Amino acid sequence: MRLYDLNEFFKLSSVLNYNLSAAALNRQNVLMFITADKPLDDDPRRHQEYILILLDALEYLFAAYRKKRRRLGPMAVLHPLRATILFARSAERLNYLNLISVMFHDVLEDIRPQDFADINWREMETRLYALLERMPSGDEAVLLQRLEALTKLDGESYYAYIGRLLEDARRIPDVVLIKLADRLDNTLDMRVDIQDPMEGVDFFENIFQILFVRNFPGYQPDLSHPMSSPLNGAKRLYQLFKNAVLLSLIRQHPVDADRVRLKTLFDAVAEASLSEAQRTLLHLMGYHFREVTEQRRLLLEAMEYCYSGRGSVATKPGSGQDLDGLFAGYFGPLQSGERNRRLARLYQDKPLMMQACIAFITIFLSFLNDASFFVEGISTRGISPR
């Protein structure tokens, strides 16, 4: 499967959801889907030992997440399972410790004793300790190091968190691969649809027609406007911003991870982000800002801005260009309350949202085109507008 393909992601979610909804949960089926029958070790005996450990990990995961839901409503356990599958699909050979690390990457943040009855929490702790004791000597410590690196601390900014993770990656480089798989799933998991809204739609043909064909009536979606979602267009753009931060910091702080897998997952996050920016722009043009003349004006303004190089820099606001200050002004605030207020304001400004989509499209294309590209002004300290 192409790791960034939204339709494949929907199929993946459906298969997992079907198995998780069964009256008798079959951990073996889920594990077979994760590993795709790839061996966990060349020694059949050790392979079987690792299978049993992963089955215990799945049992703990199902118990820990059974009452939790994702922001859009699906079962929360789908996220670590899908991230593990995406991670596994990026590798020729599997390592059980890597798989369990992805499965548990959010456990220290998500699973708290106050969310469970005392007896249930004690049962889960007993199950977890038994799982850790079953692991080969030394692997428990490695797993805990990885989970601590992957856990965002209370009060820690996203920039500082990624900076700390990249610092830890000097000792444990696989945490970068795990974080990319996590962000890939989060990027794909922003829609609950039957199929990709861009299925059968040529994005760049529509842009060409707006720019060059005088009698083009404009992009016209086949479906009526979808129902409102807890994750609106501005919040989706914020998720793309987080990806731009992660990819920029990885480029600025290289780690000694498996180069092939790093490129595979890095490019998959960039491709998924690129497609989501295109979907959001088409949505805006098809439902909210349909005047083709104005669309052309916005596209041309954004083209000049991005081609000048300003689209790949976190700029200061106030120069008369609408895109100036986009990162610092709307996505950059560290306090979530203030950031949500800025995002709500952005959501009301559909022309700026359209231009922001174009800026993100050029940014993620630049990541794919140039192995040294990153957005200037992004650092582990935050946004430093130029």
DABELPE-V147421 format. One record per backbone hydrogen bond with DSSP energy under -1.0 kcal/mol. NH is the residue of the N-H (numbers start at 1). CO is the residue of the C=O. If there is no record, write none. Layout:
# DABELPE-V147421
nh = [NH:NH]
co = [CO:CO]
This chain:
# DABELPE-V147421
nh = [5:9:10:11:12:13:14:15:16:17:18:19:20:21:30:31:32:33:34:35:36:38:47:48:49:50:51:52:53:54:55:56:57:58:59:60:61:62:63:64:65:68:70:73:76:78:79:81:82:83:84:85:86:87:88:89:91:99:100:101:102:103:104:105:107:110:111:115:116:121:122:123:124:125:126:127:128:129:130:131:132:133:134:139:142:143:144:145:146:147:148:149:150:156:161:162:163:164:165:166:167:168:169:170:171:172:175:176:178:179:180:181:182:183:184:185:186:187:188:189:199:201:206:207:208:209:210:211:212:213:216:236:237:238:239:240:241:242:243:244:245:246:247:248:249:250:251:252:253:257:262:263:264:265:266:267:268:269:270:271:272:273:274:275:276:277:278:279:280:281:282:283:284:285:286:287:288:289:295:296:297:298:299:300:301:302:303:304:305:306:307:308:309:310:312:313:314:315:326:329:330:331:332:339:340:341:342:343:344:345:346:347:349:353:354:355:356:357:358:359:360:361:362:363:364:365:366:367:368:369:370:373:376:378:379:382:384:386]
co = [2:5:6:7:8:9:10:11:12:13:14:15:16:17:26:27:28:29:30:31:32:35:43:44:45:46:47:48:49:50:51:52:53:54:55:56:57:58:59:60:61:65:74:70:68:75:76:77:78:79:80:81:82:83:84:85:88:95:96:97:98:99:100:102:104:106:107:112:113:117:118:119:120:121:122:123:124:125:126:127:128:129:130:136:138:139:140:141:142:143:144:145:146:153:157:158:159:160:161:162:163:164:165:167:168:168:172:173:174:175:176:177:178:179:180:181:182:183:184:185:196:198:202:203:204:205:206:207:208:209:213:232:233:234:235:236:237:238:239:240:241:242:243:244:245:246:247:248:249:255:258:259:260:261:262:263:264:265:266:267:268:269:270:271:272:273:274:275:276:277:278:279:280:281:282:283:284:284:291:292:293:294:295:296:297:298:299:300:301:302:303:304:306:305:309:310:376:313:323:325:326:326:327:335:336:337:338:339:340:341:342:343:346:349:350:351:352:353:354:355:356:357:358:359:360:361:362:363:364:365:366:370:312:375:382:379:377:314]
